[in-house]
Amino acid sequence: MIREFGPNEVIYITLAIRYTILLSLIAFAGGAVGGLMVALMRVSQNKYRRWIAMAFIRVFQGTPLLMQLFLAYFGMAILGFPIDPWTAASVALILHAAAFLGEIWRGCIEAVPTGQHEAARVVGLGYVNRMRHVVLPQAFRIAVGPTTGFLVQLIKATSLASIIGFTELTRAGQIISNATFQPFAVISLVAVLYFILCWPLSKLAANLEHKFNQATTR
Amino acid sequence: MYDFNFAPVFASFDTLLVGAWLTIQMSTVAMVIGLVLSILGAVGKTSGPKPVRIAINVYIEIIRNTPFLVQLYFFFFALPALGVRLGPNQAALLALVVNFGAYGTEIVRAGVASVGRGHIEAAKTVGLNFFQTLRYVILKPAMRAVYPALTSQFIYLMLASSVVSVISATDLAAAGNDLQSQTFASFEVYIVITAMYFVMSLAFSGVFALIGKLAFSYPLNR
Protein backbone atom coordinates (compact mmCIF):
# COMPACT_ATOMS: atom_id res chain seq x y z
CA MET A 1 0.00 0.00 0.00
CA ILE A 2 1.23 3.48 -0.81
CA ARG A 3 1.19 5.93 2.04
CA GLU A 4 -0.28 9.39 1.59
CA PHE A 5 2.08 12.34 1.85
CA GLY A 6 0.06 14.02 4.61
CA PRO A 7 0.63 16.16 7.72
CA ASN A 8 2.15 13.23 9.65
CA GLU A 9 4.82 12.76 7.00
CA VAL A 10 5.60 16.47 6.97
CA ILE A 11 5.92 16.44 10.77
CA TYR A 12 8.15 13.34 10.69
CA ILE A 13 10.54 14.98 8.24
CA THR A 14 10.50 18.34 10.00
CA LEU A 15 11.24 16.76 13.38
CA ALA A 16 14.16 14.85 11.88
CA ILE A 17 15.92 18.20 11.60
CA ARG A 18 16.77 17.85 15.31
CA TYR A 19 19.18 15.04 14.48
CA THR A 20 20.78 17.18 11.80
CA ILE A 21 21.19 19.99 14.34
CA LEU A 22 22.43 17.65 17.07
CA LEU A 23 24.99 16.00 14.77
CA SER A 24 26.14 19.44 13.57
CA LEU A 25 26.58 20.60 17.17
CA ILE A 26 28.54 17.48 18.14
CA ALA A 27 30.77 17.88 15.08
CA PHE A 28 31.22 21.57 15.72
CA ALA A 29 32.00 21.22 19.43
CA GLY A 30 34.45 18.37 18.86
CA GLY A 31 35.84 20.05 15.78
CA ALA A 32 36.39 23.29 17.70
CA VAL A 33 38.51 21.54 20.34
CA GLY A 34 40.45 19.63 17.68
CA GLY A 35 40.65 22.66 15.41
CA LEU A 36 42.15 24.83 18.14
CA MET A 37 44.80 22.19 18.75
CA VAL A 38 45.51 21.88 15.03
CA ALA A 39 45.69 25.67 14.61
CA LEU A 40 48.08 26.08 17.56
CA MET A 41 50.26 23.23 16.29
CA ARG A 42 50.24 24.80 12.85
CA VAL A 43 51.71 28.08 14.19
CA SER A 44 54.01 26.34 16.68
CA GLN A 45 57.78 26.99 16.85
CA ASN A 46 58.39 23.24 16.70
CA LYS A 47 58.61 22.11 13.09
CA TYR A 48 57.46 18.51 13.79
CA ARG A 49 54.26 19.82 15.34
CA ARG A 50 53.76 22.05 12.32
CA TRP A 51 54.31 19.10 9.98
CA ILE A 52 51.90 16.83 11.81
CA ALA A 53 49.20 19.50 11.78
CA MET A 54 49.83 20.21 8.10
CA ALA A 55 49.65 16.53 7.17
CA PHE A 56 46.40 16.18 9.12
CA ILE A 57 44.86 19.16 7.31
CA ARG A 58 46.14 18.01 3.90
CA VAL A 59 44.73 14.50 4.30
CA PHE A 60 41.31 15.57 5.54
CA GLN A 61 40.94 18.39 3.01
CA GLY A 62 42.28 16.25 0.18
CA THR A 63 39.97 13.26 0.54
CA PRO A 64 36.18 13.03 0.21
CA LEU A 65 34.13 13.30 3.39
CA LEU A 66 32.10 10.31 2.18
CA MET A 67 35.24 8.13 2.26
CA GLN A 68 36.09 9.45 5.73
CA LEU A 69 32.63 8.40 6.85
CA PHE A 70 33.01 4.94 5.31
CA LEU A 71 36.43 4.50 6.94
CA ALA A 72 35.09 5.57 10.34
CA TYR A 73 32.13 3.22 9.87
CA PHE A 74 34.10 0.12 8.84
CA GLY A 75 37.11 1.08 10.95
CA MET A 76 35.04 0.78 14.11
CA ALA A 77 34.45 -2.89 13.42
CA ILE A 78 38.17 -3.39 12.94
CA LEU A 79 38.92 -1.75 16.28
CA GLY A 80 36.40 -4.12 17.85
CA PHE A 81 33.59 -1.67 18.53
CA PRO A 82 30.03 -2.47 17.47
CA ILE A 83 29.11 -0.61 14.27
CA ASP A 84 26.97 2.37 15.11
CA PRO A 85 26.11 5.21 12.71
CA TRP A 86 26.00 7.78 15.56
CA THR A 87 29.59 7.17 16.63
CA ALA A 88 30.93 6.72 13.09
CA ALA A 89 29.28 9.91 11.83
CA SER A 90 30.39 11.88 14.90
CA VAL A 91 34.00 10.73 14.67
CA ALA A 92 34.29 11.40 10.94
CA LEU A 93 32.61 14.81 11.11
CA ILE A 94 34.64 15.88 14.17
CA LEU A 95 37.91 15.06 12.40
CA HIS A 96 36.67 16.74 9.23
CA ALA A 97 35.66 19.88 11.16
CA ALA A 98 38.94 19.90 13.10
CA ALA A 99 40.94 19.98 9.85
CA PHE A 100 38.90 22.79 8.31
CA LEU A 101 38.58 24.89 11.49
CA GLY A 102 42.29 24.34 12.17
CA GLU A 103 43.17 25.83 8.79
CA ILE A 104 40.67 28.71 9.15
CA TRP A 105 41.88 29.57 12.64
CA ARG A 106 45.53 29.31 11.67
CA GLY A 107 44.86 32.15 9.22
CA CYS A 108 43.13 34.14 11.95
CA ILE A 109 45.99 33.66 14.43
CA GLU A 110 48.51 34.67 11.78
CA ALA A 111 46.40 37.76 11.01
CA VAL A 112 47.10 39.09 14.52
CA PRO A 113 50.06 41.48 14.02
CA THR A 114 53.43 40.04 15.07
CA GLY A 115 53.97 43.14 17.21
CA GLN A 116 51.31 41.80 19.55
CA HIS A 117 53.21 38.50 20.02
CA GLU A 118 56.47 40.38 20.51
CA ALA A 119 55.04 42.91 22.94
CA ALA A 120 53.47 40.11 25.00
CA ARG A 121 56.83 38.33 25.06
CA VAL A 122 58.64 41.51 26.11
CA VAL A 123 56.35 42.12 29.07
CA GLY A 124 57.23 38.60 30.18
CA LEU A 125 54.14 36.57 29.31
CA GLY A 126 54.78 32.87 28.74
CA TYR A 127 53.34 30.90 25.83
CA VAL A 128 50.04 30.02 27.53
CA ASN A 129 49.34 33.53 28.81
CA ARG A 130 50.46 35.08 25.55
CA MET A 131 48.05 32.95 23.58
CA ARG A 132 45.23 33.08 26.11
CA HIS A 133 45.20 36.79 26.92
CA VAL A 134 46.77 38.49 23.90
CA VAL A 135 46.68 36.53 20.66
CA LEU A 136 43.60 34.31 20.79
CA PRO A 137 41.12 37.02 21.89
CA GLN A 138 42.14 39.13 18.90
CA ALA A 139 42.16 36.12 16.57
CA PHE A 140 38.70 35.23 17.86
CA ARG A 141 37.26 38.50 16.59
CA ILE A 142 38.67 37.83 13.13
CA ALA A 143 37.45 34.23 13.23
CA VAL A 144 33.77 34.75 14.04
CA GLY A 145 32.65 35.40 10.45
CA PRO A 146 34.55 32.60 8.67
CA THR A 147 33.67 30.16 11.47
CA THR A 148 29.95 30.87 11.06
CA GLY A 149 30.42 30.32 7.34
CA PHE A 150 32.03 26.96 8.03
CA LEU A 151 29.14 26.00 10.31
CA VAL A 152 26.87 26.21 7.24
CA GLN A 153 29.25 23.87 5.39
CA LEU A 154 29.17 21.50 8.33
CA ILE A 155 25.36 21.42 8.54
CA LYS A 156 25.24 20.57 4.85
CA ALA A 157 27.96 17.97 5.32
CA THR A 158 25.90 16.10 7.93
CA SER A 159 23.57 15.07 5.08
CA LEU A 160 26.23 12.55 4.04
CA ALA A 161 25.71 10.70 7.33
CA SER A 162 22.43 9.49 5.80
CA ILE A 163 24.48 7.29 3.47
CA ILE A 164 25.88 5.26 6.37
CA GLY A 165 22.39 4.88 7.81
CA PHE A 166 22.18 7.81 10.21
CA THR A 167 18.56 8.99 10.27
CA GLU A 168 18.73 12.77 9.99
CA LEU A 169 16.85 15.14 7.72
CA THR A 170 18.00 13.73 4.36
CA ARG A 171 17.40 10.11 5.32
CA ALA A 172 14.04 10.89 6.89
CA GLY A 173 13.13 12.41 3.52
CA GLN A 174 14.33 9.31 1.70
CA ILE A 175 12.29 7.02 3.95
CA ILE A 176 9.12 9.04 3.37
CA SER A 177 9.87 9.39 -0.33
CA ASN A 178 10.17 5.61 -0.69
CA ALA A 179 6.91 5.05 1.20
CA THR A 180 4.80 7.73 -0.50
CA PHE A 181 6.27 7.80 -4.03
CA GLN A 182 6.15 11.60 -3.88
CA PRO A 183 9.84 12.37 -4.42
CA PHE A 184 9.25 15.85 -5.78
CA ALA A 185 7.26 17.11 -2.77
CA VAL A 186 9.47 15.30 -0.24
CA ILE A 187 12.86 16.35 -1.60
CA SER A 188 11.64 19.92 -2.06
CA LEU A 189 10.52 19.96 1.59
CA VAL A 190 13.90 18.62 2.72
CA ALA A 191 15.69 21.27 0.64
CA VAL A 192 13.48 24.03 2.08
CA LEU A 193 14.23 22.86 5.64
CA TYR A 194 17.99 22.90 5.00
CA PHE A 195 17.59 26.34 3.47
CA ILE A 196 15.71 27.65 6.52
CA LEU A 197 18.50 26.32 8.73
CA CYS A 198 21.44 27.52 6.63
CA TRP A 199 20.36 30.77 5.02
CA PRO A 200 20.18 32.92 8.20
CA LEU A 201 23.61 31.61 9.21
CA SER A 202 25.03 32.42 5.77
CA LYS A 203 23.62 35.94 5.98
CA LEU A 204 25.00 36.33 9.50
CA ALA A 205 28.43 35.15 8.36
CA ALA A 206 28.42 37.59 5.44
CA ASN A 207 27.34 40.47 7.70
CA LEU A 208 29.99 39.67 10.30
CA GLU A 209 32.71 39.56 7.66
CA HIS A 210 31.46 42.76 6.09
CA LYS A 211 31.38 44.55 9.45
CA PHE A 212 34.82 43.27 10.32
CA ASN A 213 36.26 44.42 7.00
CA GLN A 214 34.74 47.86 7.47
CA ALA A 215 36.09 48.10 11.00
CA THR A 216 39.63 47.21 9.96
CA THR A 217 40.06 49.03 6.65
CA ARG A 218 40.25 52.76 6.67
CA MET B 1 43.37 -8.87 16.03
CA TYR B 2 42.03 -7.94 12.62
CA ASP B 3 43.87 -9.35 9.59
CA PHE B 4 44.14 -6.81 6.84
CA ASN B 5 43.63 -8.33 3.44
CA PHE B 6 44.68 -6.07 0.62
CA ALA B 7 45.31 -8.85 -1.95
CA PRO B 8 41.78 -8.91 -3.47
CA VAL B 9 41.76 -5.10 -3.66
CA PHE B 10 44.97 -4.95 -5.65
CA ALA B 11 43.89 -7.93 -7.76
CA SER B 12 41.05 -5.76 -9.07
CA PHE B 13 43.05 -2.56 -9.09
CA ASP B 14 42.37 -1.98 -12.80
CA THR B 15 38.61 -1.60 -12.14
CA LEU B 16 39.49 1.06 -9.59
CA LEU B 17 41.70 2.83 -12.13
CA VAL B 18 38.78 2.82 -14.57
CA GLY B 19 36.64 4.34 -11.81
CA ALA B 20 39.26 7.00 -11.12
CA TRP B 21 39.32 7.88 -14.81
CA LEU B 22 35.50 8.23 -14.78
CA THR B 23 35.73 10.56 -11.77
CA ILE B 24 38.37 12.69 -13.53
CA GLN B 25 36.25 12.80 -16.70
CA MET B 26 33.03 13.66 -14.91
CA SER B 27 34.55 16.39 -12.75
CA THR B 28 36.53 17.92 -15.61
CA VAL B 29 33.47 18.10 -17.87
CA ALA B 30 31.43 19.51 -14.96
CA MET B 31 34.12 22.10 -14.31
CA VAL B 32 34.33 23.28 -17.93
CA ILE B 33 30.54 23.64 -18.31
CA GLY B 34 30.28 25.03 -14.77
CA LEU B 35 32.96 27.62 -15.51
CA VAL B 36 31.05 28.86 -18.57
CA LEU B 37 27.94 29.03 -16.38
CA SER B 38 29.92 30.93 -13.73
CA ILE B 39 31.18 33.53 -16.20
CA LEU B 40 27.68 34.03 -17.62
CA GLY B 41 26.35 34.26 -14.07
CA ALA B 42 29.01 36.75 -12.99
CA VAL B 43 28.44 38.96 -16.06
CA GLY B 44 24.67 38.75 -15.55
CA LYS B 45 24.99 39.56 -11.87
CA THR B 46 27.31 42.49 -12.51
CA SER B 47 25.75 44.12 -15.56
CA GLY B 48 22.43 42.38 -16.24
CA PRO B 49 18.98 43.93 -15.81
CA LYS B 50 17.38 43.72 -12.38
CA PRO B 51 15.20 40.58 -12.93
CA VAL B 52 18.28 38.69 -14.18
CA ARG B 53 20.28 39.82 -11.16
CA ILE B 54 17.54 38.70 -8.79
CA ALA B 55 17.17 35.33 -10.54
CA ILE B 56 20.94 34.72 -10.31
CA ASN B 57 20.95 35.67 -6.63
CA VAL B 58 18.09 33.27 -5.87
CA TYR B 59 19.93 30.49 -7.72
CA ILE B 60 23.14 31.14 -5.78
CA GLU B 61 21.42 31.31 -2.38
CA ILE B 62 19.41 28.12 -2.98
CA ILE B 63 22.42 26.11 -4.11
CA ARG B 64 24.78 27.40 -1.42
CA ASN B 65 22.34 26.78 1.42
CA THR B 66 21.28 23.22 0.60
CA PRO B 67 23.47 20.09 0.65
CA PHE B 68 24.88 18.74 -2.62
CA LEU B 69 23.38 15.34 -1.78
CA VAL B 70 19.86 16.82 -1.67
CA GLN B 71 20.48 18.61 -4.99
CA LEU B 72 21.62 15.30 -6.46
CA TYR B 73 18.48 13.52 -5.19
CA PHE B 74 16.39 16.34 -6.61
CA PHE B 75 17.79 15.97 -10.12
CA PHE B 76 17.64 12.17 -10.06
CA PHE B 77 14.45 11.37 -8.10
CA ALA B 78 12.33 14.53 -8.24
CA LEU B 79 12.80 15.75 -11.82
CA PRO B 80 11.00 12.71 -13.34
CA ALA B 81 7.86 14.03 -11.61
CA LEU B 82 8.18 17.07 -13.89
CA GLY B 83 8.61 14.79 -16.90
CA VAL B 84 12.40 15.10 -17.10
CA ARG B 85 13.95 11.66 -16.82
CA LEU B 86 17.74 11.59 -16.52
CA GLY B 87 20.11 8.65 -16.30
CA PRO B 88 22.30 8.46 -13.16
CA ASN B 89 25.37 9.83 -14.94
CA GLN B 90 23.43 12.66 -16.57
CA ALA B 91 21.76 13.62 -13.28
CA ALA B 92 25.15 13.49 -11.55
CA LEU B 93 26.76 15.73 -14.17
CA LEU B 94 23.85 18.18 -14.05
CA ALA B 95 24.00 18.36 -10.25
CA LEU B 96 27.77 18.96 -10.32
CA VAL B 97 27.45 21.68 -12.98
CA VAL B 98 24.59 23.45 -11.19
CA ASN B 99 26.45 23.24 -7.87
CA PHE B 100 29.77 24.44 -9.28
CA GLY B 101 27.99 27.23 -11.19
CA ALA B 102 26.65 28.81 -8.00
CA TYR B 103 30.00 28.89 -6.19
CA GLY B 104 31.85 29.75 -9.40
CA THR B 105 29.56 32.71 -10.12
CA GLU B 106 30.39 34.25 -6.75
CA ILE B 107 34.12 33.62 -7.25
CA VAL B 108 34.22 35.08 -10.78
CA ARG B 109 32.03 37.99 -9.68
CA ALA B 110 34.56 38.85 -6.97
CA GLY B 111 37.25 38.83 -9.66
CA VAL B 112 35.20 41.08 -11.94
CA ALA B 113 34.63 43.46 -9.01
CA SER B 114 38.39 43.69 -8.52
CA VAL B 115 38.89 45.17 -11.99
CA GLY B 116 39.24 48.94 -11.68
CA ARG B 117 36.52 51.21 -13.05
CA GLY B 118 39.21 53.23 -14.80
CA HIS B 119 40.29 50.22 -16.90
CA ILE B 120 36.78 49.73 -18.20
CA GLU B 121 36.38 53.42 -18.98
CA ALA B 122 39.76 53.44 -20.70
CA ALA B 123 38.70 50.45 -22.81
CA LYS B 124 35.57 52.33 -23.84
CA THR B 125 37.62 55.40 -24.70
CA VAL B 126 39.99 53.52 -26.99
CA GLY B 127 36.94 52.16 -28.79
CA LEU B 128 36.70 48.53 -27.62
CA ASN B 129 33.16 47.14 -27.84
CA PHE B 130 31.36 45.30 -25.01
CA PHE B 131 32.73 41.85 -25.85
CA GLN B 132 36.28 43.05 -26.42
CA THR B 133 36.17 44.90 -23.09
CA LEU B 134 34.78 41.80 -21.39
CA ARG B 135 37.33 39.47 -22.92
CA TYR B 136 40.54 41.51 -22.68
CA VAL B 137 39.98 44.11 -20.00
CA ILE B 138 37.64 42.47 -17.48
CA LEU B 139 37.82 38.67 -17.68
CA LYS B 140 41.55 38.19 -18.17
CA PRO B 141 42.67 40.04 -15.02
CA ALA B 142 39.54 38.84 -13.17
CA MET B 143 40.34 35.18 -13.88
CA ARG B 144 43.92 35.77 -12.87
CA ALA B 145 42.79 37.24 -9.56
CA VAL B 146 40.44 34.38 -8.71
CA TYR B 147 42.36 31.50 -10.30
CA PRO B 148 43.48 30.00 -6.95
CA ALA B 149 39.92 30.14 -5.56
CA LEU B 150 38.55 28.50 -8.71
CA THR B 151 41.08 25.68 -8.61
CA SER B 152 40.37 24.88 -4.98
CA GLN B 153 36.65 24.94 -5.78
CA PHE B 154 37.35 22.44 -8.56
CA ILE B 155 39.23 20.10 -6.22
CA TYR B 156 36.33 20.40 -3.81
CA LEU B 157 33.98 19.48 -6.68
CA MET B 158 36.09 16.44 -7.56
CA LEU B 159 36.00 15.21 -3.95
CA ALA B 160 32.29 15.95 -3.58
CA SER B 161 31.61 14.02 -6.79
CA SER B 162 32.25 10.79 -4.82
CA VAL B 163 28.68 11.26 -3.55
CA VAL B 164 27.18 10.59 -7.00
CA SER B 165 27.81 6.88 -6.44
CA VAL B 166 24.68 6.83 -4.23
CA ILE B 167 22.42 7.33 -7.26
CA SER B 168 24.36 4.53 -9.03
CA ALA B 169 26.33 6.87 -11.27
CA THR B 170 29.66 5.31 -12.23
CA ASP B 171 32.79 6.78 -10.67
CA LEU B 172 35.66 5.83 -8.37
CA ALA B 173 33.49 5.55 -5.26
CA ALA B 174 31.00 3.36 -7.18
CA ALA B 175 33.85 1.11 -8.35
CA GLY B 176 34.84 0.88 -4.68
CA ASN B 177 31.31 -0.03 -3.60
CA ASP B 178 31.19 -2.82 -6.22
CA LEU B 179 34.55 -4.19 -5.16
CA GLN B 180 33.55 -3.96 -1.52
CA SER B 181 30.45 -6.08 -2.07
CA GLN B 182 32.48 -8.68 -3.96
CA THR B 183 35.42 -8.98 -1.60
CA PHE B 184 33.91 -7.97 1.79
CA ALA B 185 37.23 -6.27 2.49
CA SER B 186 35.39 -3.01 3.17
CA PHE B 187 38.01 -1.13 5.13
CA GLU B 188 40.83 -2.13 2.79
CA VAL B 189 38.83 -1.11 -0.29
CA TYR B 190 37.94 2.29 1.12
CA ILE B 191 41.42 3.04 2.41
CA VAL B 192 42.79 2.39 -1.10
CA ILE B 193 40.04 4.49 -2.70
CA THR B 194 40.65 7.31 -0.23
CA ALA B 195 44.35 7.22 -1.05
CA MET B 196 43.48 7.38 -4.77
CA TYR B 197 41.30 10.47 -4.22
CA PHE B 198 44.15 12.01 -2.23
CA VAL B 199 46.64 11.38 -5.03
CA MET B 200 44.15 12.83 -7.54
CA SER B 201 43.68 16.00 -5.49
CA LEU B 202 47.46 16.43 -5.14
CA ALA B 203 47.92 15.82 -8.86
CA PHE B 204 45.25 18.36 -9.75
CA SER B 205 46.82 20.97 -7.43
CA GLY B 206 50.13 20.41 -9.21
CA VAL B 207 48.63 20.61 -12.69
CA PHE B 208 46.67 23.75 -11.79
CA ALA B 209 49.76 25.43 -10.35
CA LEU B 210 51.57 24.70 -13.63
CA ILE B 211 48.69 25.98 -15.77
CA GLY B 212 48.50 29.08 -13.58
CA LYS B 213 52.21 29.74 -14.12
CA LEU B 214 51.89 29.36 -17.89
CA ALA B 215 48.63 31.23 -18.40
CA PHE B 216 48.94 34.06 -15.91
CA SER B 217 52.66 34.84 -15.92
CA TYR B 218 52.37 38.00 -18.02
CA PRO B 219 53.81 41.00 -16.19
CA LEU B 220 51.35 42.81 -13.97
CA ASN B 221 53.05 46.20 -13.65
CA ARG B 222 54.71 47.78 -16.61
Chai-1 contact restraints between the chains, C-beta under 6 A:
chainA,res_idxA,chainB,res_idxB,connection_type,confidence,min_distance_angstrom,max_distance_angstrom,comment,restraint_id
A,G62,B,F198,contact,1.0,0.0,6.0,A-B,restraint_1
A,G62,B,S201,contact,1.0,0.0,6.0,A-B,restraint_2
A,T63,B,T194,contact,1.0,0.0,6.0,A-B,restraint_3
A,T63,B,Y197,contact,1.0,0.0,6.0,A-B,restraint_4
A,T63,B,F198,contact,1.0,0.0,6.0,A-B,restraint_5
A,P64,B,L159,contact,1.0,0.0,6.0,A-B,restraint_6
A,P64,B,S162,contact,1.0,0.0,6.0,A-B,restraint_7
A,P64,B,Y197,contact,1.0,0.0,6.0,A-B,restraint_8
A,L66,B,S162,contact,1.0,0.0,6.0,A-B,restraint_9
A,L66,B,V163,contact,1.0,0.0,6.0,A-B,restraint_10
A,M67,B,Y190,contact,1.0,0.0,6.0,A-B,restraint_11
A,M67,B,T194,contact,1.0,0.0,6.0,A-B,restraint_12
A,F70,B,Y190,contact,1.0,0.0,6.0,A-B,restraint_13
A,L71,B,Y190,contact,1.0,0.0,6.0,A-B,restraint_14
A,F74,B,S186,contact,1.0,0.0,6.0,A-B,restraint_15
A,F74,B,F187,contact,1.0,0.0,6.0,A-B,restraint_16
A,G75,B,F187,contact,1.0,0.0,6.0,A-B,restraint_17
A,I78,B,Y2,contact,1.0,0.0,6.0,A-B,restraint_18
A,I78,B,F187,contact,1.0,0.0,6.0,A-B,restraint_19
A,K156,B,P67,contact,1.0,0.0,6.0,A-B,restraint_20
A,S159,B,P67,contact,1.0,0.0,6.0,A-B,restraint_21
A,S159,B,L69,contact,1.0,0.0,6.0,A-B,restraint_22
A,I163,B,V166,contact,1.0,0.0,6.0,A-B,restraint_23
A,T170,B,L69,contact,1.0,0.0,6.0,A-B,restraint_24
A,P183,B,F77,contact,1.0,0.0,6.0,A-B,restraint_25
A,P183,B,A78,contact,1.0,0.0,6.0,A-B,restraint_26
A,F184,B,A78,contact,1.0,0.0,6.0,A-B,restraint_27
A,F184,B,A81,contact,1.0,0.0,6.0,A-B,restraint_28
A,I187,B,Y73,contact,1.0,0.0,6.0,A-B,restraint_29
A,I187,B,F74,contact,1.0,0.0,6.0,A-B,restraint_30
A,I187,B,A78,contact,1.0,0.0,6.0,A-B,restraint_31
A,V190,B,V70,contact,1.0,0.0,6.0,A-B,restraint_32
A,A191,B,T66,contact,1.0,0.0,6.0,A-B,restraint_33
A,A191,B,V70,contact,1.0,0.0,6.0,A-B,restraint_34
A,Y194,B,T66,contact,1.0,0.0,6.0,A-B,restraint_35
A,F195,B,N65,contact,1.0,0.0,6.0,A-B,restraint_36
A,F195,B,T66,contact,1.0,0.0,6.0,A-B,restraint_37
A,C198,B,N65,contact,1.0,0.0,6.0,A-B,restraint_38
A,W199,B,N65,contact,1.0,0.0,6.0,A-B,restraint_39
A,S202,B,N65,contact,1.0,0.0,6.0,A-B,restraint_40
